[in-house]
Amino acid sequence: MSKIKVIPCSGIGKVFGLLARESVLMVTEEKCPSDTETLCLAHVVTGDDEVVAKIKGETCITMDGCAKYCARKSVEETGGIVVKSHKVPDFMKAHRGEEHGTGTALTDDGWKYAEELAEILAEDVKEIKAGVN
């Protein structure tokens, strides 16, 4: 099995977008680097040949910052097989009242939340590798 593609939303200027990107980087660089890789959503959207070739027909996980699901939709339109799709606000219930930061910098609570999201993604990776979807 090739590396699982874990794609975050762009969400530039939005704290949920930053949380999505940071959680994906934690997974691809620290938690599951041998099993995952990430690709820039902008290259997916613009149809970059190299990125499209890496996604088409491949197992993907997306982490969106909002209900527009731009990452999931773009990966699916490019031919990626999205087996898990999340959005940052879905896990906010336990974090009500916390300040997570801005679109450019996370607070301590924001980093803790990003770590929690990364754990969810890492669990997805383990399930996919084990053949459990």
C-alpha positions as CSV (number, residue, x, y, z in Angstrom):
1,M,0.0,0.0,0.0
2,S,1.3,3.4,-0.9
3,K,1.3,6.2,1.7
4,I,-2.1,7.5,2.8
5,K,-2.6,11.0,1.6
6,V,-3.8,13.3,4.4
7,I,-5.0,16.6,3.0
8,P,-6.0,19.6,5.1
9,C,-8.1,22.6,3.9
10,S,-6.4,25.8,3.0
11,G,-8.5,28.0,5.2
12,I,-6.0,30.8,5.1
13,G,-6.7,33.5,7.6
14,K,-9.0,31.3,9.7
15,V,-8.1,29.6,12.9
16,F,-10.0,26.4,11.9
17,G,-7.9,26.2,8.7
18,L,-4.7,26.6,10.8
19,L,-5.9,23.9,13.2
20,A,-6.5,21.6,10.2
21,R,-3.1,22.2,8.7
22,E,-1.2,21.8,11.9
23,S,-3.0,18.6,12.9
24,V,-2.2,17.1,9.5
25,L,1.5,18.1,9.8
26,M,1.7,16.5,13.2
27,V,0.4,13.2,11.6
28,T,2.6,13.3,8.5
29,E,5.8,14.5,10.2
30,E,5.6,13.1,13.7
31,K,2.9,10.5,14.4
32,C,2.8,8.4,11.1
33,P,5.5,9.7,8.8
34,S,6.2,6.3,7.2
35,D,2.5,5.7,6.4
36,T,1.3,9.1,5.4
37,E,2.1,12.2,3.3
38,T,0.4,15.5,2.7
39,L,-0.1,17.5,-0.4
40,C,-0.9,21.2,-0.9
41,L,-4.6,21.7,-1.5
42,A,-3.9,24.6,-3.8
43,H,-2.0,22.1,-6.1
44,V,-4.9,19.7,-6.0
45,V,-7.4,22.5,-6.9
46,T,-5.3,23.8,-9.8
47,G,-4.8,20.3,-11.2
48,D,-1.0,20.2,-10.8
49,D,0.0,17.1,-12.8
50,E,2.4,15.7,-10.2
51,V,0.0,16.1,-7.3
52,V,-3.0,14.7,-9.3
53,A,-0.9,11.7,-10.2
54,K,-0.1,11.1,-6.5
55,I,-3.8,11.4,-5.5
56,K,-5.7,9.6,-8.3
57,G,-7.0,6.3,-7.1
58,E,-5.2,6.6,-3.8
59,T,-6.5,6.3,-0.2
60,C,-7.0,9.8,1.3
61,I,-8.1,11.4,4.6
62,T,-9.2,15.0,4.6
63,M,-9.4,17.5,7.5
64,D,-11.6,20.5,6.6
65,G,-12.0,23.7,8.6
66,C,-15.6,24.2,7.9
67,A,-18.8,22.6,6.4
68,K,-17.9,23.6,2.8
69,Y,-15.6,20.5,2.7
70,C,-13.3,22.1,0.2
71,A,-10.5,19.6,0.8
72,R,-12.8,16.5,0.6
73,K,-14.6,17.7,-2.5
74,S,-11.4,18.7,-4.3
75,V,-9.7,15.5,-3.5
76,E,-12.7,13.5,-4.7
77,E,-12.9,15.6,-7.9
78,T,-9.2,14.8,-8.5
79,G,-9.8,11.1,-8.3
80,G,-8.7,10.5,-4.7
81,I,-10.5,7.9,-2.7
82,V,-11.6,9.7,0.5
83,V,-12.1,7.0,3.1
84,K,-12.2,9.3,6.1
85,S,-13.3,13.0,6.2
86,H,-13.4,15.3,9.2
87,K,-14.0,18.9,9.9
88,V,-12.4,20.8,12.8
89,P,-15.7,22.1,14.3
90,D,-17.1,18.5,14.7
91,F,-14.8,18.0,17.8
92,M,-15.3,21.4,19.4
93,K,-17.9,20.4,22.0
94,A,-15.3,19.6,24.7
95,H,-13.4,22.9,23.8
96,R,-16.2,25.5,24.2
97,G,-14.9,28.7,25.6
98,E,-11.3,28.0,24.7
99,E,-9.4,30.5,22.6
100,H,-7.5,28.6,19.9
101,G,-5.8,31.6,18.3
102,T,-6.0,33.3,15.0
103,G,-5.5,32.3,11.4
104,T,-1.7,32.8,11.8
105,A,-0.9,31.7,15.4
106,L,-2.3,29.1,17.8
107,T,-2.6,29.6,21.5
108,D,-1.6,26.9,24.0
109,D,-5.3,25.7,23.9
110,G,-5.0,25.7,20.1
111,W,-1.9,23.5,20.1
112,K,-3.6,21.1,22.5
113,Y,-6.7,20.9,20.2
114,A,-4.5,20.4,17.2
115,E,-2.8,17.5,19.0
116,E,-6.2,16.0,19.7
117,L,-7.2,16.3,16.0
118,A,-3.9,14.7,15.1
119,E,-4.6,11.8,17.4
120,I,-7.9,11.3,15.6
121,L,-6.2,11.3,12.2
122,A,-3.5,8.9,13.5
123,E,-6.2,6.5,14.6
124,D,-7.7,6.7,11.2
125,V,-4.4,5.8,9.6
126,K,-4.0,2.8,12.0
127,E,-7.5,1.6,11.1
128,I,-6.9,2.0,7.3
129,K,-3.6,0.1,7.6
130,A,-5.3,-2.6,9.5
131,G,-8.1,-2.8,6.8
132,V,-10.8,-1.5,9.1
133,N,-12.9,1.3,7.5
